[in-house]
Amino acid sequence: MSFNTFGRLFRFTSFGESHGAAIGCVVDGCPPRIPLTAEEIQVHLDKRRPGQSRFTTQRQEPDAVKILSGVFADEATGRQVTTGTPIMLMIENIDQRSKDYSAIKDKYRPGHAGYTYDVKYGIHDYRGGGRASARETAVRVAAGSVARKVVPGLTVRGALVQMGPHQVDRSRWDWNEVERNPFFCPDPVQAKFFEDYLDGVRKSGSSIGAVIEVVAEGVPPGLGAPVYGKLDADLAAALMSINAVKGVEIGDGFASAELSGEDNADEMRMGNEGKPVFLSNHAGGILGGISTGQPIVARFAVKPTSSILTPRKTVDRYGNDTEIVTKGRHDPCVGIRAVPIGEAMVACVLADHYLMHRAQVGEGTAWPFEKR
Ligand SMILES: Cc1cc2nc3c(=O)[nH]c(=O)nc-3n(C[C@H](O)[C@H](O)[C@H](O)COP(=O)(O)O)c2cc1C
């Protein structure tokens, strides 16, 4: 039994390893007649691409995506659109440097997946982390950029909100700022601080963890289903499936344990447009596993990279105690490039639930009722 397919109605199956010839996926279930070009997908891939600043791995991958199937020119408009058939997306690996890994090929990096892959399969491609490498996440970003187009009016944005113990100041939150600094940080003051902070971490050959927040706006009410198809449960699983993620929160998350019932209540009033308005969003846009129409807010924590220069105790494949030092090109904080990956996974879950909602109950919502 293998598990390389994500989603139910909007689904993708990914393939590829860090140092193989290529990575890619087949997106199946995308509705027809949605305008889609490689350039649109590339915009999102370029955000995740390595080697763009001194704060991410120096591996130089253009991450140029090719659409190999599932699109055709629309006769009426001349635009390239989806045809409803499988969309194959492919990204070639260009800048593999496998010799970096020969010194550690028999040793397990504490915190990395080599040990468990060997325990399970008896073989693993150790070069660059093989299938456990974050190379695979480029494919998620590509699939996510298709997913974004499936839900009309959907916007999914992410930001790095904490690096190590240092959080952003939410009173300075500016979405425009996210595009301006190499950390996807919404707080310009903290972004400046992160420069020196991460330089220190990087130069010492160490690494550090982070927290990323993803906000989805324009999510129609009604997505998600009781009881095993809860939207929050699927979001948590999707974000948790990203490499290095160790925790997920929806809305107030763990902080809600400290709230009283009064403080946690998202009070409601009828707004001018005949739709209810929530006076707060502690729930993160989901009640009973179903979207309320408020922004969906999810946060996830990534652990520090296991590839560090400080010697660590480990064992080798043959059962010997040894030590390991990981040289080569690595991300000192994976939380930076995890921002577009988190956005992509949220978009994929929302597209999947949008199509499932439409399949079961059609467009729109059943509410409000006529007075009986
Ligand atoms: C964007 C991104 C970049 C990453 N870069 C590295 C890296 O340079 N070196 C490394 O050891 N791990 C890196 N990782 C983490 C490993 O892929 C991950 O820790 C490993 O597969 C073990 O899986 P787990 O942490 O989910 O248990 C990265 C993860 C992400 C999301």
PDBQT file of the ligand as one rigid body, heavy atoms in Angstrom, charges set to zero:
ROOT
HETATM    1  C1  LIG A 401      11.001  23.898   2.684  1.00  0.00    +0.000 C 
HETATM    2  C2  LIG A 401      11.720  22.818   3.427  1.00  0.00    +0.000 A 
HETATM    3  C3  LIG A 401      13.101  22.740   3.314  1.00  0.00    +0.000 A 
HETATM    4  C4  LIG A 401      13.812  21.747   3.998  1.00  0.00    +0.000 A 
HETATM    5  N1  LIG A 401      15.171  21.725   3.894  1.00  0.00    +0.000 NA
HETATM    6  C5  LIG A 401      15.867  20.817   4.619  1.00  0.00    +0.000 A 
HETATM    7  C6  LIG A 401      17.286  20.805   4.588  1.00  0.00    +0.000 A 
HETATM    8  O1  LIG A 401      17.916  21.629   3.904  1.00  0.00    +0.000 OA
HETATM    9  N2  LIG A 401      17.943  19.872   5.338  1.00  0.00    +0.000 N 
HETATM   10  C7  LIG A 401      17.268  18.974   6.125  1.00  0.00    +0.000 A 
HETATM   11  O2  LIG A 401      17.872  18.180   6.815  1.00  0.00    +0.000 OA
HETATM   12  N3  LIG A 401      15.923  18.967   6.177  1.00  0.00    +0.000 NA
HETATM   13  C8  LIG A 401      15.204  19.852   5.452  1.00  0.00    +0.000 A 
HETATM   14  N4  LIG A 401      13.837  19.847   5.511  1.00  0.00    +0.000 N 
HETATM   15  C9  LIG A 401      13.166  18.912   6.404  1.00  0.00    +0.000 C 
HETATM   16  C10 LIG A 401      13.188  17.464   5.970  1.00  0.00    +0.000 C 
HETATM   17  O3  LIG A 401      12.667  17.311   4.658  1.00  0.00    +0.000 OA
HETATM   18  C11 LIG A 401      12.375  16.634   6.976  1.00  0.00    +0.000 C 
HETATM   19  O4  LIG A 401      12.723  16.976   8.268  1.00  0.00    +0.000 OA
HETATM   20  C12 LIG A 401      12.635  15.159   6.806  1.00  0.00    +0.000 C 
HETATM   21  O5  LIG A 401      12.008  14.719   5.644  1.00  0.00    +0.000 OA
HETATM   22  C13 LIG A 401      12.083  14.312   7.957  1.00  0.00    +0.000 C 
HETATM   23  O6  LIG A 401      10.694  14.359   7.972  1.00  0.00    +0.000 OA
HETATM   24  P1  LIG A 401       9.881  14.968   9.191  1.00  0.00    +0.000 P 
HETATM   25  O7  LIG A 401      10.669  16.112   9.702  1.00  0.00    +0.000 OA
HETATM   26  O8  LIG A 401       8.587  15.399   8.586  1.00  0.00    +0.000 OA
HETATM   27  O9  LIG A 401       9.731  13.888  10.225  1.00  0.00    +0.000 OA
HETATM   28  C14 LIG A 401      13.105  20.815   4.814  1.00  0.00    +0.000 A 
HETATM   29  C15 LIG A 401      11.715  20.892   4.902  1.00  0.00    +0.000 A 
HETATM   30  C16 LIG A 401      11.008  21.885   4.232  1.00  0.00    +0.000 A 
HETATM   31  C17 LIG A 401       9.518  21.975   4.371  1.00  0.00    +0.000 C 
ENDROOT
TORSDOF 0
